[in-house]
Amino acid sequence: MNVSEFRTGLREWLDTNDLSAEPGLGLDGQVAQLARVRRALYDAGWMRYGWPAETGGLGGPAVLRAVLGEEVATRDLAEPGIYSMIEVLAPTMISYARPELAEQMVPLLLSGREQWCQGFSEPGSGSDLASLTTKAAARGGDWVINGQKVWTSLAQFASRCVLLTRTAPGHDGITAFFVDMDTPGITVRPLRTMHGVDEFAEVYFDDVVVPGERMLGRPGDGWRVAMDLLPHERSTCFWHRIAYLFTRLDRILAQTTIDDDTALGSAYLALHTARCRSHRTQQRLAGGATLGAETSIDKVLLATAEQQLFDTARDLLPGVLELTDDEWRTEYLYSRAATIYGGTAEIQRNIIARRLLDLGKD
C-alpha cells in the first residue's frame, strides 16, 4: 500500500469510527484515551502498517507510521507526546531484544494493551548520559539492579521499562535491560511539573532482580542502544508533534483579533522548516538509512518552532496565558521544556558542531 492509498483509506475509516476524546482530560484520561485509540487502530490494522510482520506488523515503509501519527495528532485523538513514545521504544525492542521477546512484547505496545517507559536520565546524569550510576550486578543467570532514574515519562502507567544500567566503567560498561515495572523493589514517585501535570516520575530500584534473557543486546551494548534510540527520540516522533503544532497555529488565527502578519508568518515559517526537515528524515528512514547525529538538527528546529509558536500565542492572545486557566497556559508552560527534553538545545548544538561540522571539541 502506498502513502496516498494509506492516507485515503485511513481518513475514510476515521471519519466513520468515532475515536474523539472528551474535552479537558487529565493525564489519567489522556493515557486511557491513548490506549483506546491504539487498540482500535491496531484491531483495524492501521497501527500495524510500517512494522515488521515478525512483531505483529503488516510491513510497508515506516513513513506509513508517520502518516498515521499525523492523522491522530491533527484530529486531537491522542496527546502527541505520549503517542509518539511508540516511535522511540518499539524500534529499540525490535533491534536489540531476543526475537522471541520482541515478537511477544511489541504487539502489546502497538495495540495499547501496555504503556512503556524509558529509564535513562538520573539525578546526576541527564544530558551527560555516560555518567549514569544505576548498577546491575550479575547473580547467576540474573542481574540485580540498584539505583535511581528521574524524568521518566509516564512511569506510573508503564508495564515495562527500557532501562540503562552500569555493569562496568566507561561507555562500554553500560548495559540495557527490558524490565517489568511490577518487579519487587521498584518504587515510582510521580513529579508534578510547572504546567501542573504528573507526566514525569522518579523511579527507584532496590535489589531488583531481572532475568538475563531480558538484556537488550549483550553486556556493554547499552551505549549503542542509547545512540540508536535517541535519534528516534529527537526526530521521527516529532512528525506527530509538528502536525499537532500546526493545529495550534490554526487556533491562534481563529482566536486572535490582532493583525500581526509578521509574527504569524514567522511562526508558520519555523513550523514549516521543522516539518520539511522531519519529512527529509522520514524519507531517509524509508530508504533504509540509520539515523544518527543529524537528528540533532530536527530537535533544534522543533524546539525553536514550538517555543516561537507559543510565544506568538502569548503576544496575540492578550491575557489568555496570564489571567485564565485556558489550555493555552498549560501548553505555553510545557513549551518551555522543549529545549530540554530529549537532550538540551546546548547539547544538540554541540553534537551538530562536533559531529556534523567537524568543528572540534572546543
ABEGO torsion letter per residue (X at the ends): XBAAAAAAAAAAAAAABBABBBBGBBAAAAAAAAAAAAAAAAAAGAAABGBBAAAGBAEEBAAAAAAAAAAAAAAGABBAAAAAAAAAAAAAAAAABBAAAAAAAAAAAAAGABBBBBBABBAABBABAAABABBBBBBEABBBBBEBBBGBBGAAABABBBBBBBABBEAAABBBBBBBAABBGBBBBBBBBAAGBBABBBBBBBGBBBBAAABBEBBGAAAAAAAAAAAAAABAAAAAAAAAAAAAAAAAAAABABBBAAAAAAAAAAAAAAAAAAAAAAAAAAAGBBBBAAAAAAAAAAAAAAAAAAAAAAAABBGAAAABABAAAAAAAAAAAAAABGEBAAAAAAAAAAAAAGAEAX
